[in-house]
Amino acid sequence: MNDCCRICGAQDLISSYYPDAHFNGKIFQYLNCQNCASFNVFPSPDNDDFSKMYGEEDHTYLKDVKGKLDYDFNYPFADHQGYQIQFLKQIKNDLQGKTLLDYACGSGFYMKYAEQLGAKVTGIEFDEKFVALLKEKTDFDLYTFSEAKSKFASTTFDFIHLGHILEHLPDPITLIKELKQFANENTVFIIDGPLERNSCLHRLYVDLGSKLKGKKHRDAIPQHLTLTTQKSQLLFFQQAGLKKEKYIVTEQYFPLPPKLEPSIGKAISFIVASVSILISKLIPSSGNVFHFRGKVIDN
């Protein structure tokens, strides 16, 4: 097998118990890396696959917004965006008057909060049409990646943020290396994302359900191309040339329900997730979301 693990580069990939994802007339497999325990989706999606996964239609809610987009930072308990904001607030005194580049900025909520903390923000997104739509709905400085590489060819930023994007990329380590174009020795990378193979009660419950169902395939969009553990994610940052300054693990409800519902199955799932979140507060390595802060060591 020639496919390499996107996290550690090893070729020791075997079939996993995750069912194949059928999407866009193709079969995508989840392969288990024997070296770092990450799961990798292969084959990698091509441009046609990505155009159907993302782009303007992935953010249709913005089209219904009248005027400028309004942001509400009152996130529910154990919400991944709320965790991102909390992690950013830890360095709020360092953001005043500094520049922040948000790669894959999405709706712009992170930029808006960073702006409120005194940062000068710039956003990058994948799709040209979505960039145009977001410009219409906000006042942010926004670009596609190719536009940014040209416009900021000789510019570095004080902070570079990647929020829940690495897992979507066919070659995440190359992106980190490309983003170093915008970094200097003092630039701080802030990176958040899921730990979908990490140890926690939540993960055990979801995996057990997957094994019991025994499905050979499912009709699903394989947006997450890498599923990692805490250990493998830290290994990735090391190989990407980033030195850890702060790393914490938290836990969100997703993909289990975030509230109690009448259905017995969903009620049990909610209780399991709630107990798992409590355990994660007692055991720092337990959880399903990571938050990394660090600097370049090989720029």
C-alpha positions in Angstrom: 0.0 0.0 0.0 1.5 3.4 -1.1 -0.7 5.7 0.9 1.1 7.3 3.8 -0.3 8.5 7.1 -1.0 12.2 7.0 0.0 12.5 10.6 3.3 10.6 11.0 4.2 9.7 7.4 4.3 6.0 8.0 3.1 3.5 5.4 1.8 1.0 8.0 -1.9 1.4 7.1 -4.5 -1.3 7.4 -8.2 -1.4 7.2 -10.1 -0.2 10.2 -13.5 -1.1 11.7 -15.0 2.2 10.5 -17.5 1.6 7.6 -16.5 3.0 4.2 -18.0 6.3 3.2 -19.8 6.4 -0.2 -19.8 9.8 -1.6 -19.8 11.4 -5.1 -19.8 7.9 -6.7 -16.7 6.9 -4.9 -15.7 4.7 -2.0 -13.5 6.2 0.7 -11.9 3.9 3.3 -10.8 4.6 6.9 -7.3 3.2 7.3 -5.6 2.6 10.6 -2.0 3.7 11.0 -0.2 1.1 13.0 2.5 3.6 13.9 0.6 6.5 15.5 -3.0 5.0 15.8 -4.5 7.7 13.6 -7.2 6.9 11.0 -6.7 8.2 7.5 -9.3 8.5 4.7 -8.2 7.3 1.3 -8.3 7.9 -1.5 -7.9 11.7 -1.0 -10.8 13.7 -2.4 -10.1 15.4 -5.7 -11.2 18.9 -6.7 -14.6 17.7 -7.8 -15.2 16.1 -4.4 -14.1 19.2 -2.5 -16.3 21.4 -4.6 -19.3 19.3 -3.5 -18.2 19.2 0.1 -17.4 22.9 0.6 -17.7 26.3 -1.0 -20.6 28.7 -1.0 -23.2 26.1 -0.5 -21.6 24.9 2.7 -22.5 28.2 4.3 -26.0 28.8 2.8 -27.2 30.3 6.1 -25.2 33.5 5.3 -27.4 34.1 2.2 -30.4 34.6 4.5 -28.6 37.2 6.7 -29.9 40.7 6.2 -27.3 43.3 6.2 -24.1 42.5 8.2 -23.5 39.3 10.1 -24.1 39.6 13.8 -22.1 37.5 16.3 -23.3 36.0 19.6 -20.6 34.7 21.8 -22.9 33.1 24.3 -22.1 29.5 23.4 -23.7 26.6 25.0 -21.9 24.4 27.5 -19.1 22.1 26.0 -19.3 23.7 22.6 -16.2 23.6 20.4 -16.4 27.3 19.3 -16.8 28.3 23.0 -13.7 26.3 23.8 -11.8 28.2 21.0 -12.8 31.5 22.5 -11.8 30.5 26.0 -8.4 29.4 24.7 -7.9 32.7 22.9 -8.9 34.7 26.0 -6.0 33.1 27.9 -3.7 35.4 25.9 -6.0 38.4 25.5 -3.3 40.8 26.9 -0.9 39.8 24.1 -3.4 40.5 21.3 -3.7 44.3 21.7 -2.5 46.0 18.5 -1.2 42.7 17.1 -2.0 41.1 13.7 -3.8 37.8 13.5 -4.3 35.6 10.3 -7.2 33.2 10.5 -6.9 30.4 8.0 -10.2 28.8 7.0 -12.0 31.6 9.0 -15.5 30.3 8.2 -18.2 32.6 9.5 -15.6 34.9 11.0 -16.6 34.5 14.6 -13.0 33.9 15.7 -11.8 37.0 13.9 -14.6 39.1 15.4 -13.7 38.0 18.9 -10.0 38.6 18.3 -10.9 42.0 16.9 -12.8 42.8 20.1 -9.7 41.8 22.1 -7.7 44.4 20.1 -6.2 42.4 17.3 -6.0 43.4 13.6 -7.5 40.5 11.8 -7.2 39.0 8.3 -9.1 36.0 7.0 -8.4 33.2 4.4 -11.0 30.9 3.0 -11.0 28.1 0.4 -13.7 29.1 -2.1 -13.8 32.3 -4.1 -17.6 32.6 -4.0 -17.7 32.1 -0.3 -15.0 34.8 0.2 -17.2 37.2 -1.9 -20.3 36.3 0.2 -18.4 36.8 3.5 -17.1 40.1 2.3 -20.7 41.2 1.6 -21.8 40.1 5.1 -18.9 41.5 7.1 -16.2 44.2 7.1 -13.3 41.8 7.4 -10.2 41.8 5.3 -10.7 38.5 3.4 -8.8 36.5 0.7 -8.4 33.1 -0.9 -5.1 31.4 -0.1 -3.6 32.2 -3.5 -4.6 35.8 -3.1 -3.1 36.0 0.3 0.2 34.4 -0.7 0.6 37.1 -3.4 -0.6 40.1 -1.3 1.3 39.2 1.8 4.4 37.7 0.2 6.7 39.9 2.4 4.4 40.2 5.4 4.4 38.2 8.7 1.7 38.0 11.3 1.9 38.0 15.1 -0.6 35.2 15.3 -1.8 32.5 12.9 -5.0 30.6 13.8 -6.3 27.3 12.3 -9.6 26.3 13.8 -10.9 22.8 13.1 -9.4 22.7 9.6 -6.4 20.3 9.7 -8.6 17.2 9.8 -10.2 18.3 6.5 -6.9 18.5 4.6 -5.4 15.9 2.3 -1.9 17.2 3.1 -2.0 19.1 6.5 1.7 19.2 7.1 2.3 20.9 3.7 -0.2 23.6 4.7 1.7 24.3 7.9 4.9 24.7 6.0 3.2 27.0 3.5 1.8 29.1 6.3 5.3 29.6 7.7 5.6 32.1 4.8 3.5 34.4 7.0 5.5 33.6 10.2 8.6 34.9 11.9 10.4 33.5 14.9 8.0 35.2 17.3 4.8 34.3 15.4 2.4 32.2 17.6 0.4 29.4 15.9 -3.0 28.8 17.6 -4.6 25.5 16.4 -7.8 23.8 17.5 -9.4 20.6 16.3 -11.1 17.3 17.1 -9.4 14.3 18.7 -11.6 11.6 17.2 -9.4 8.7 18.2 -8.5 9.9 21.7 -9.3 8.0 24.8 -12.5 9.0 26.6 -15.8 7.5 27.5 -17.5 9.4 24.7 -15.2 7.9 22.1 -15.6 4.3 23.5 -19.4 4.6 23.4 -19.4 5.9 19.8 -16.9 3.3 18.7 -18.9 0.5 20.4 -22.0 1.6 18.6 -20.2 1.6 15.3 -18.9 -1.9 15.9 -22.3 -3.3 17.0 -24.0 -1.9 13.9 -21.4 -3.6 11.7 -22.2 -1.6 8.6 -20.0 -2.2 5.6 -20.6 1.3 4.3 -22.6 4.5 4.9 -23.7 7.3 2.6 -21.7 10.1 4.1 -19.5 13.0 3.2 -15.9 12.1 4.3 -14.9 15.7 5.4 -12.6 14.6 8.2 -9.6 12.9 6.5 -7.6 12.4 9.6 -8.8 11.2 13.0 -6.2 11.6 15.7 -5.2 10.9 19.3 -3.6 13.4 21.7 -0.3 11.6 21.2 -0.5 11.5 17.4 -1.6 15.2 17.2 1.4 16.3 19.2 3.6 14.1 17.0 2.2 15.9 14.0 3.1 19.4 15.4 6.6 18.2 16.2 7.1 16.9 12.6 5.6 20.1 11.2 8.3 22.1 13.0 6.1 23.7 15.7 7.3 23.8 19.3 4.5 23.4 21.9 4.0 26.2 24.4 0.5 25.2 25.6 -1.6 22.2 24.8 -4.9 21.2 26.4 -7.6 18.7 25.8 -11.3 19.5 26.2 -14.5 17.7 25.4 -17.6 18.6 23.4 -20.9 16.9 23.1 -20.8 16.4 19.4 -21.4 13.9 17.8 -23.7 12.9 20.7 -26.7 15.1 21.5 -26.1 18.2 23.7 -29.4 18.1 25.5 -31.8 15.6 27.0 -34.4 14.4 24.5 -37.5 12.1 24.7 -35.9 9.3 22.7 -34.4 6.6 25.0 -31.4 6.1 22.8 -30.7 9.9 22.6 -31.2 10.3 26.3 -28.7 7.5 27.0 -26.2 9.1 24.6 -26.7 12.5 26.3 -26.0 11.0 29.7 -22.9 9.2 28.4 -21.6 12.4 26.9 -22.3 14.4 30.1 -20.4 11.8 32.3 -17.6 11.7 29.8 -17.3 15.5 29.9 -17.1 15.4 33.7 -14.4 12.7 33.6 -12.4 14.8 31.1 -12.3 17.6 33.7 -10.7 15.3 36.1 -8.3 13.6 33.7 -6.5 16.1 31.5 -5.7 13.7 28.7 -9.3 12.6 28.3 -11.4 14.4 25.8 -12.2 14.8 22.1 -11.0 18.4 21.3 -7.4 19.8 21.4 -6.0 23.3 21.7 -2.4 24.0 20.7 -0.3 27.1 21.0 3.3 27.2 19.8 6.0 28.7 17.7 8.1 27.8 14.6 11.3 25.9 15.4 12.7 25.4 11.9 11.7 28.6 10.1 
